[in-house]
Amino acid sequence: MTNVIRSSRAGAVVTLVIDRPEENNLLTIAQVRELTAAINAAAASDAKAIVLRANGADFCRGRDPRDGSGLTNALTLRTTTLEPILAAYAAIEAAPQPVIALVHGAAHGFGSAVTSACDIAIAADTARFKLPEMEHNLPPTLAMSALVPKVSRKALGWMVFALEELSAAQALQIGLVSTVVPEAQLAAALEKLLATVTSRAAPSLVAVKDFLRVAYHMEPRGLADYSANALATVLSSRER
């Protein structure tokens, strides 16, 4: 463990903080693994919400470029470097609780992908988003896999090929974030959202998270059946 990911709990909320401000919150693969472990631990608790935020000027500028392994074997590279990144996205999706990103400053590469992977993303009006990998002729397919469910094809193509940094307003327009607030109101916006979320019964929160996880992959008839079953399950729950 590198102790870059700080975990704390207050009431029904687990907060995970990326704490490497001196390096613009660039993350090594070991630190990505640490983040995944922290998400999984929070997901296994009885918390009603998980918050992901960061210390310092930036949310996360991506993967630390100095963390290269020099491996040339494709299978080993996939196992040691690529799959841990995908595991972080999968942990967010698999968590039964809503995972909320609080984004400020730069969210580049992995930072943009994690923002997209979260169920809700509150961005400061000064936040900036970019997929810079093609600057080094590296196709950002891992990050793209996290953005595909949320961002349109043309918008994602623009991010990858144009290599332009998006403003928070542009990120909102393409569906990368949920809402944009003045940076000074970021904490208040999170507090308001958490007050609403944590006042709801756990079965209802879990049902909505499950629905969001599968609904966009289902055909209409199956989706209708699933929606009825999900509601019936909650209505029959003792905790509503």
Helices and strands as residue ranges (DSSP letters): E 5-10, E 13-18, G 21-23, H 29-43, E 49-54, G 65-67, H 74-77, I 78-82, H 83-94, E 99-103, E 106-108, H 110-117, E 120-124, E 128-130, G 133-136, H 141-147, H 153-162, E 166-167, H 168-174, E 179-181, G 183-185, H 186-198, H 202-214, G 215-217, H 220-235
